[in-house]
Amino acid sequence: MSEFDWKTGARLIHRHNRDLGVGRIVEIAGRQMSVEFARVESLLRFALDSDAVRPLEFEPGSRAELGESGETVQIEEQLDDAQVKLSDGRIVDSESLWPVDPDASLVQRLAAGDVDPPEDFALRLDALHLRRIREADGLGSFLGGRIQLFPHQLHCAERATRTDPVRWLLADEVGLGKTVEACLILNHLLRTGRADRTLVVAPATLTVQWLGELWRKYHQVFTLLDDKRLNDVEREYGKGFNPFEAHNRLVVSQEMLVAEPWLTERAVEAGIEMLIVDEAHHLKRAPGHPGSAEYRSVQPIAESARHVLLLTATPLEEDAHGFFRLLQLLRPDEFPEDVSFDDRLEKGTPLPPCTSSTRRADVGGFPPRQGVPIEIDGWDSWIDLERQLRSRPVKNALERKRLLDRIRRAHVSAASLIKVLRPADFELRGAAEALEEDDPRLTWLAEQAKSWRDNGDKTLVFVADRESLDRIRTTLRRVSQIRVGVFHEDLSPGQRDIEVAQFRLKSGPSMLVSTECGGEGRNFEFCTRMVLFDLPWDPMVVEQRIGRLDRIGRRRPVEIAYFRPPVGLGKDIAGLYEQLGLFRQPLGGVERELSGVRPAIEELALGPEDQDTSGLFDSIVQDARQAFSRVHEAAFQQLHQEPYTAELGPGILERVPPDLDELNEDVVLMACERLNLHTEPQPGEARHSVLLGNHARVDSLPGVPGGSNFLGTFDREEAVADETIDFYAAGHPLVEGLLAHLEDQPLGRVTLLRIAGDEAGFGLMAIFTDGPDFRAEAIDAQMRPRPDLAELLIKRPVKTKRLKAEHWVRRPEWAALVDALSSRLLDGRNPDALVAFQIDP
């Protein structure tokens, strides 16, 4: 059913084809209507529920012809469906008005003295300046997001978008903001019209985070493609309808794409223009093999999509084969199946210009990691339980696997161990229950929790499994009486996002306890500290945990609290990680050398309690240190073209348009005032509330329905610090709605200016738009081109003296002068605005 009650004689306009002009319904038959468009002398038919047409509405400032007299009048506001208030105060029936075609009458309007106030022209001119800055190829096109500006991210986004198509591998080190880089590139392609239908593929744990990041930071509305959405598509569009055609911008989990192979086929059929794959190191393919399920689910889409972004933290130095397999997805012609990756590396052949691999050392400015070993008393129950477990004999591989799992669980928590104990394990159960009631780590954590909360701190606690998480949360609530947030795999993606959002709030929980599912992709850089309740036997899992805090944009040191028991396996593991430097610096790029850590810990766990452990891990530590040095010497890093270096940073930031935010604020607030939207300054930096209420001169704006209200800021730093308020920047519905309204309406297209200059003179200036850019051309009364005056007239802010149109129009030669000058100036072209000017010395 149509949202409009169409009747014969009603006037309407086409939403997407303004060249048709105003149409009038001449017949309604069944579920169709016939519409006559007089301008193009055409009769078109539309379904009654078509969204291609909408009723004609008279916008404030627009012109119309009144009744049979043909008098040209200006609209002040449309009062209701039946009546319109004119600028001279008269109220007339809307049926008696017919709109004047603004595009075809600028010269006629100027000749008749039918001009707009200079402030309306100034608003239009400022909007053109804003559009030029934010949509051209410069840095302004990347600055709409709610992000801090880091030069290495802008460098990457600029390099990527200079290519066409954009098929890029983002392989920066962990914590440098690959997601931000991907969103900068995506936002640029969408805003400049180079891409539209977009698909983001990410692990299920990150899909909701992608939705939130795209909306909160870039005002991009994406839809999560899950089972519920698939059912909705079938119900709304019919069985078999392609979900990628029902929704233009989608996020889908990698797991769902693997489980439902038909989705890959439908994505290819729909014609995905932009594909983004997060955690792309899961796309594995051995030589001569069709690839992992993840690879097979993505490869056809990557092959057919025009633009592709792959995000991975796997460095070239440690996984050359996997790295080149990803390059094959992006540039199959340059990396055929029979290419020898090793030969290419050995020869030092540069990589194609499709990679970014920035390292922390290239960026600099990261706060240090501060390992805080917690040495406390009360480990007797722990030591007793470990002794019982390690003294058990092992007869076969199955028993070995079971015992190792129990020892590992005991180091996580008693609750974790109890879960897998059998009824016959009386002694172990008793020891575990004793530890559960007397775990020194829980006692210490409960003692600290209150003081941390009172200081306003945010503490992230990592633990290996759900059983341990529940035990910690229960104890802290009961003993410390504090609010505790949780993050684990049994929560839905939406619930996880809510937990993180609540934790981020100043009034939210002071502590969040997370299992390992919070260690991939999530950003917790706002936290005061991290507590490692246990130390996983894989150091890269620990690195992944720490990476949630140790990220770009963090300003305070990364405090990492971990427990160091006085004896036993826990002491040895803590000592090993200290030797590796895990609590001092990131270990990215040495995964292969660290792969032997877990087997070594397992051998130690099964060995005698009193064995000499000195030197046990020496070879592992030595190999890791050598690998770490090799990565930082970056033998292969030189293969990346145009890499970012710290020396480039100042120059990039100098190119950021200094007046973009100020200009955006001026345009939005001026437009709100002109359209009578209710705005009020609020406490904060450039913070305003905006209401499109009953007193506004428009019922709605493109993308903004009537009654909408917003609370936001024009200040980037405030927007980054407080995500609970809007950021009035490129992409925000209010900003885009106002700019679209200004672009479509006649407001400020014809005016008179009288400004100060070096010489006296008179002339005409026309403004022409060309995509996101515009240019001004001027001639003087002697028909001479005057680019100098055009430059002067479009300089902001526009400074003009007050004048009355009739003083110019009454001149006998006025109409002829306008006609002659405009003929020479326009030469058959249609301008966006036309200005008559007088220069006073």
N, C-alpha and C positions, 0 to 999 in steps of 0.2 A: 504494500500500500504506500502511495506517495505521501511525503510529509507535507505537501501543499494541496489545498482544495482548489483544483483548477476549474475555471469556468470560461465559457465562450466570451471572447472580448478581452480577457485578461492579457496583460503585457508581460513579456518575459525576456530574458537574455540568456545566451548560451554561456555556460561556465568556462569553456575552453576555446571558444572561437569568437572573439570580440568583433571580428571583421563582419560577422553576420548582422551586427547592429541589433536594434530592438525588434522583437517579434510580437505578433498578436495572434492569439488563438482564434481560429475561424471556424473550427468544427471539433466536436468531441464525439467519437463513435466507439462504443465498447470500451476497450482498455487502451485506445490510442487517441491522440489529438493531432490535428493539423495546424501548423503554425506558419504564418506568412511573415517573411522577412523582407520588408520593403527595400532596404538598402541594396540587397543583392538580387531582388526580384525573384525570390525563391519561395516555394512552398515545401516545407519539410514535415515529416511525421515523426512523432516520438511516443514511446509508451508513457502512460500516465504516471508510472512510478520511476521514470527515468531520472537519474541524478545529473544528467548533462545540462539541464536547464533549471533556472530559478526565477522567481518573480522579480520584476523590475522594482528597484528601490532607488529613491532619490537621495544621494549622498550630500551631506553638508558641503556647500561651496560649488555644487554642480549647477549647470544652467539648464533651462527648459523654455519651451515656447508655450505661452498661455493662451488656450482657447483659440477661437477663430481669428482673434486680433493679431496673433503671431508675435506678441510682445515677448522679448527675451527677459526672463527673470532669473534671479539667483536663489537657490534653496538654502534656507537657514537650517531646518531640520524636518524630518518626516515625523508627524505627530502620531499617526496610527496608519492602518491600512487604507483609510479613506481620505485623510487630510494632510496637507503639507503647509508648513510655515515658511513664508518668503523672507528674504533679507530686509525688505521694507516694512515688515510687520504684518502683512496681509496673510490671511489663512484661506487657502483655496482647496477645492477637491482635487485629489491626485489624478482623477480621470480627466481633468481639464488640462493636464500638462503632458507635453511630449518632449523627451530629452533632446538637447542639442548635442550633436556629435562633437565631442571635444577635440578629437584628433584632426578633424578637417576644418576647424574654424578658428585656429589660433590667430591667423592673420586678420580674419573678420572681426574677432573679438577685440584685438588690439586697435584696429581701425575704428571700431565703435566705442572705444573707451571702456570696454567690458573687461576690466583687469582685476587681478587678485591683489590682496594686500601684500606688501613687500615681505612681511614675516612669513607668509605662506610660501612664497618663492624661496626664501632663505631655508625653510624647512625642507623643501624639495631638493634644493642644492646640497644641503648637508647630507641628506639621505643618499644622493648620488655619490658624494665623497666617501661615505661609509661603505657603500656597495663596492666601490672601486678598491678600497683598501682590503676588505675582508674576502672578496671573491676573485681577485686577480691572482697571478702566480706568485706573489710575494709572500712573506711570512704571515701577513695579516690573515690569509686564508686558513691558517692553522690555529688561530688563537681564540676560537670560540669556546673551547672546552674549559671545564672547571679544573684546571691543572696548574701546578707550578711550572714555570718555563725553564726547562733545562736544555742547554744548547745542543748536547749530543742527540737528544730526541728530535729537535727541530732539524738538525743536520741530516739525520736518517730519513725523516719524512720528506724533506726537500729532495734528497737524492732519489728516493723511490718514485716520487710523483713526477720527476723529470722524464722518467721512462714511460713508454706507452707500447704495449700494455704494462701494467705494474705487476710483476711476478717476482716476489722478493722473499728472501730468507732472513728473518730477524733472529740472530743467534747471539745476542748480547749476554754477558754474564748475568747470573741471577741477581735480582734486586735493582736493575738499571731501568726498568720500566718498559719492557717489550710490549705489554698490553697498551700502554699509553701511545707508543709509536704506531702500533697497528691502528688504534682509534684515530690518531692524527691523519694517517694516510686515508683511512676509510672516510672520515668526515670531509676531507678535501675532495675526494673523488665524488662523493654524493653531492656536495655543494656546487661543484663545478660541472655537474651533469655528465661526468665520465662513467658513472656506474649508478645502478639503481637496485636491481634485484640482488640481494646479498644474503649469504649463508655463513653463519659462524658455527664451527664444529669444535667442541671442547669436552673434556671429561665431565661426567655427570656432576661431580662435586663443584664444578666451576660455572655451570650454565647460568644459574641464577645470578652469580656474581657478574657475569658478562652482561646480563640484562640490566642489572643495577648500574654498572659502570657506564654503559652506553647511554642510559637515561640521565643519571645524576650528573655525569660529567660532560655529556655531549648532546643532551636533549634528543637523542635518537631513540625512537620507539621500535623495539624489536619484539617478536612473539616467540615464546618457547614452544617448540614442536615436541610434544609428548603425547602419551596415549589419550589424554583428555582432549587435547587440541585436535588430534586426528579424528576422534569421535565427533567433535563439534563441526569439523569440516564436512564430514559425511552427512551429518544431520542438516547443515545449512545449505550445502551445495549439491548433495546427492552422492550416492555410492560411486566410488571410483574417481571422484574429482581430485585433481592433483593438488595436494596441500601447499606445494611451492608456488602455485598460481593463486591460491586463496590468500596467501600472505607474502608480501614482497620482501620482508626482512625478517629472517628467522634465525633462532639459535637452536641447535640440536645437539644432543649428547653423542659423543663418539660411540658409547655403548649401544645407543638406540640405532645408530646408523649400521652398526655391525649386526645387531639382532634382526633388523628389518632391511634386508638387501634391496627390496623393491623401492625403498626410499631413495637410494642412489640413482636408480633408473629414472624415477620421476623428477629428481633434481636436475638431471641432465636434460630431460624433456622440457622442463620449464625454462631452461636457459639461464642458469645462475651467472650473473655478470661479475660478482665479487665473492670470492671464497676466502675465508680466514680459518686456519686450523691451529688451535692452541695445543701445546704439549706435543708438537709434531714429531718428537723423537720416538713416539709409539708407532709411527709409520715405518715399519721395518721390512726389508726385502733382501734376502740373501741372493747371491749370484745364481741365475738360472731358476729362481723360485718365483712364483706369482706374488709372493709377499704375504705379510700377516693379514689377518682379517681387517685390521684397522687400515692397512695400506690399501687393500682391495676395495674398501668402502669409500675411500676418498679419491683414489686415482682417476676414475672416470670423470668425476666432477672437476677435478683440477685440470684435466685434459681439455674439457669443453669450456670452462670458465675463462673469461678474458683476463681478469685480474685475480691473482692468488697471493696470499700472505701466509707463510709458514712460520710459526713461533716455536723456537726450541732453545734450550740452554745447553744442549750438548755441544761441546767445543770441537772444532776441527782436529785439534791436536790429539784428542783421545778417542775419536771415533770417525776416522777419515772415511771409511766405507759408508757408514750411516749418513754422514754429512753429504757425500756426493749422491747418495740415493735421493735425498731431498732435493738436491739441485736438479736431478733428472726429472722430478715432478714439475719443476719450474721451467727448465730449459731442455726438453728432451732432444732437440736437434743438436745442441752443443755437447750433450753427454749421451751418445748412443750406448746401446747395451754392451758393446764390445770394448768400450773405453777402459783403459788401464788407469785406475785412480793412482796407484802407486807410482807409475811412470810420470804422471802429471805432477805429482807432488815433488818427485825427485828432480824434475826439470825446473821446478819453480814457476810453472805456467800460471799466470795470474787468473784469478777467478773472474767470471763475467760480472759486469756491474749489476749484481742482483743480490748482494749480501751486505749485512751489517753485523759486525762482531765486536762491538765496543766492550772494553774491559774496565773494571773499576779503576785500574791504574791510569787509564786514559782520561777518566772523569775527575778523580780526586775529590777531596772534601768529605769523604765518608767519616763519620765519628768512629772512634775505636771500639772494638769489642772488649768487654771487661768480664773475664771469667771470675766468678765469685764462688770458690769452693766452700761448701757448708760442712764444717767439722763439728759434730755434736756427739753427745753420749747417748747411751740407751740402745746399743746395737746387739745386745745379748740374744734376744729372740731371733733376730735376723741371722746371727752367726750360727746359732743352734740349728735353724732350719737348713741353712746352706750345708752345714756339716753332714746332716742326715742324708741329704740328697746326693752329695758328692761321694759318699761312702758306699752307695748302692752299686752292686756289680752289674755289668752289661754283658749279655750273652749273644745278642745278635743285632742286626741293623735296626730292626723295629724297636727293640728295647732302647737302643742308643738314641734314636730319634725321639722316643717318648721321654726319656730322662732329660735330654737337652731342652726339650720344650718345658718341662717342669722347672728346671733350674732357671731358665730364662724368665718364666712367669713369676717365680719366687722373687726375682730381682725387680720385677715390675711392682707387684703387690701381693699380699696374702690372698686377697679376694680373687685375683687372677689365677693363682695356683689352685685354690679350693674348687674352682669351677671344673677342673679336669681330674680331680682326685676320685678314685674309686672307693666304694664302701669298705674294702679291705685295708685301705691305707690309714689305719687308725693312728699310728704314731705321727705320720706326716700331717694328718688333719689336725691333730692336737697342737703340733708345733706351729702350723699355719694360723690356727685360730688364736694362739698366743701372740703371734706377731700382729695379727689383725687388730688386736686390742691394744698393742703397745708398739706401733710403728713409729720410730723416732722422727721420720720425715713428716708424718701427719701432725705430730705434736708441734714440731718446729713451724710448720706452715700455718697451723691454727694460731700460734702465738704471734706471728708476723702479720696476719691478715687484717686485724683491727687497726694497727698503726698505719699500715699501707692505705687502708680505706680512709682513715682520718686525714692523711696527707694528700688525699685526692689522687692517689696513684692508680694506675691500671696495670694489673699483673696477669700475664698469660701463663697458664700452667699446662705443660704437655705431659701426657701419660700414654702408655702404649695401647690400652684396651678399655672397653666400655665398663667392665666390672670395677676396674680401678677408679675410673672417672666417677662412677656412682658412689663409691666409698668416700672419695675425697669430698665430693659435693655434700654428702650427708653429714660428714664430720664437721665441715666448715660452717654449715648452716646451724648445726646444733651447738657446737662449742664456741665459735666466733660470732655467730648470729649476724652474718653478712649475706648480702645477695650474691649469688654465684651463677654466672651464665655457663652454658654448656655447648659444646660443638662436637658432634659425633656422627657416624655413618648411618645411624638409625633415624636421624632427623631427615625430613624432606628437604630438598634444596631451598624451598621458601622459608622453612623454619630456621635453617642455618643462617640464612641472610638476616632474618629478624633478630636472631641471637647476637650476631655481630653488630648490627645497627644499634641495638639496645646497649651493648657493651661499650660502644664508641661514645654514647651520650655521657655528658658530665654527670647526669643524675642516674645513670644506669649502674649495673653491677660493677664492683671494683675489681672483680676477678672472673676470668673465664677459664674453664678447664676443657681442654681439647684432646681428642685422640689424634692419630696420625692423619686423618682425613683433613684436618686443618692445616697440615704442613705443606700442601701443594696449592700454589696459586693465590692463597689468601694474603691480604696485606694487613698487618697489625703494627705498622711502624709507629702508631700513636701510643703504644704501650710503654709503660715506664720500665718494665723488666720482664724477663722470661724465667720461669722456674722449670728445670728439667727434673720431674719427679723421679724418672728412671733414666738410665743411659742405654739406649738401644745398642745391640751388638754390631750394627752396621753404622759406621761413622757418617755415611752420606745421609742417613735418616736424621741424625743429629744436625747435620749441616742444613738439611731442608727445614727443620724446625727453626733453627736460628735465623734462616733466611726470611722468615715471616716478619722479623723486626729489623734485620740488617738490610735496609732498603734505601734507595735514593729518596731524599726528602727528609730523612730522619736527622734531627739536630742534636739529640743527646746521645751519650755513649750507650752502646748495646750491652746492658747488664744481663749476664747469664748466670743464674744461680744453679749449681748442681751439687749433689751430695757425694762426699768422699768418705766412705767407711774406713775405719782404722785398719781393718784386715780383710782378707778374702778376695773373692773375684771382683766385687764392686770397686775395691781399692785399685786393683790392677787395671780395670777398664778405664777408670778415671785417669790414672797415671798415663796410660797409652794415649788417650785423647789429648792430654796436656802436652805430651811430647810431640804429637802431630801438629800442635798449634791450633787445634780446632776452636778453642775458645778465644783465640787472638785474631785470626784472619780466615777468610773464606777458603775452602779447599776445592772449589770448582776446577775441573780439568784434570784431576788426579784419580778419577773413579777407578781406572783399571788397576793402579798400584794399590788402592785401598780395598780391592776385592778380596784380598787375602786376610783381612782383619777378622771377619766373622769366623772362618774356619780355624784361625789361630785361637780365638776366644773359646770356641767349642772344644778344642783340644785341651786348653787350659782348664775348662770347666769339668772335664772328665778325668783330669789327672789327680794325683794325690794332693791332699790339702796342704801338705808341708813341702811341696816341690819348690825348687829355687826358680823364681820367675825373672830374676835379673838377666837381661839380655834376650829375653824370650821374643820381644817384639822389635829388636834392633834392626833386622833386615827390612821389615815393613816400614819402619819410620824412615830409614835411609832411602828406600825406593820412593817413598812418597815425597820426601824433600827434594830429591833429584827431579822428579816429575813436576813438582811445583815450580822449581827453578826453570825447567824447560818451557813450561807454559808461559811463564812471565817473560822469558827471553823471546818467545813468540816467533819461532822459526817459520811457522806457516802463516802467521798473522800478516806478513807482508804481502801475501797473495790477495788479500782483500783490497779492492780498488777504493781510492779516496777515503781511507779510514779516518775516523774522528780522532783528533788530538786535542789536548787541553789548550793549545795555542789558538785553536779556531774559535773557542768559546766566546771571548769578548767581541769579536767581529760579528758573530751570529747575533748576539743579543743587541748589538748596536743597530742592527737592521730591523729590529722589532718596531713597528710604527708607534712612536711615542704618544700620539694623540688618539689612538684607536678607542680605548676605553672611554676617554672623555667625550669623543665625538658620538659614540654609541649612546652614552648617557644623555647628551644634549638632544639627539634626535628623538629618542624614546620619550623623554619627558615633554619635549615640545609637542610631539604628536599627541600625547595623552591630553595635554592642555587644550590643543586645538579641537580635539574630538570630545572634550568634556568628560574624560575618564577621571574618576575620583582618585587622586594620588595624595599620599601623606608621607612626609619624611618620618623615618623611624630611628630609634637609637642605633648607632653603629656607623660604619663607614659607607657612605653612599647607599644607605638602605632605605627602600621605599615600599609602601604597600600600594597596590593598584587594584581598582574595582571597576569592571565594566558593568555599571549599574543602570537603573532606570533613567537617570538624567543624562546619560551619554548620548551623543548625537548620532550614534550608530547602534543598531541592535546587536551586532556581532562583528567580529573581524575574521578574516580567513584563518581557520583553525582554532578560533577562540570564540566559544558560544557566549551569548549574553549571560550575565550573572557571574562570570568568572572573576575570581580575585586571586591576587598573588602577593607574596611577601618575599622580597629578594634584594639583592645588592648588585651594584655595578662594579664593585671593588673585587678584583681577583683574589687577593690574599684573604679577605674576609670570606669569600665563597669557598675557598679551599679549606679554611679552618672550620667552617660551619656548614655541613651538608644538609642541615635541616631547612635551610632557606634556599630560594631560587638564585640562580646566577643569570642576570639579565645580559646575555651575550648572544652571539650568533647561534641560531638554532633554537633559542627559547621561544615557546609559542607566542608570547606577547610581542617580543621583538620582531619575529617573522610576520606575525599578523599585521602589525602596524606598518612595516615596510611594504608588505604586499598591498595594503590599502593605499598607501601613498603612491605606489607605482601605478595602480589601476585607475585612480580617481583623478579628476581634473584640477584638484587643489594645487595652486601655485604654479600653473603652467604659463600664465600671461601676467606680466607686471610692468611697472614703470620704476626706474631707479634714477636717483640723482645723487651722485657721489663725488667726492673730492679727487682731483687728479692734477697732473702737471700742466695740462692744457685744456682750454675750453673746447667742447665739442658735443655733437649729438650723433646718435646712430642706433643700429639694431644689433642685438646679439641673439643667436640661436644655440640651443644646447641639443646635441645629438647623442643618443646612446648607442653603444656597440657592445652587446653582451654585458659584462660587468663593468665595462669602462664607459667613459663619456668624454666628449670634447666640446669646446665652445668655440664658435666662430663669430666674429663681429666685423661690421663695416661702418664707416662713418657717413655723414650726410653727403660727402663727395664720392660715395660708392667705392672708397678705398678699403681693402682688407686691413683690419686692425687687430692682429693677434695680441699686441700689447694691451689693448683695452679689454679683450676677452679674458686675458689672464687676470687683469685687475678686477674685473666684475665677478669672477667666480672665486676669488679669494675669500676665505671665511675668517671671521664673521662678516656678513654683508652689512655695510654701514651706509645707510641712505637717509637723505633728508625727506621729511614728510612733504607730499605734494598731492594735488587733486587732479584726477584724470581729466576733468572738464576743462582745466586750464590748457591742456594740450589738444584735446579733441576739438575745441572751439576754433582752432586755427583753420582757416579755409583750406589750406593745403595739406592738412593732416592725413586724411584718408589716402590721397594720392601719393604722399610721401611714404607712408607705410607700405602701400602696394608696390611702389617702385623699389624701395630698399629690400623688401622681403623677396621680391622676384629675383633680384640679383643675389641675395644672401642664400636663399633656400634652393634655388635652381631645381624645383620640383621635388625636393626632399621633404619628409615630414619630421619636424623637430619634436623633441620632448618638451621644450619650453621656449618661449619667445619673449624677449625683453627689449623695450625701448629705453634708452638711457641718455642722460645728460651729464656731462662732466663739468664740474666747476673748479677752476684753478684756485 
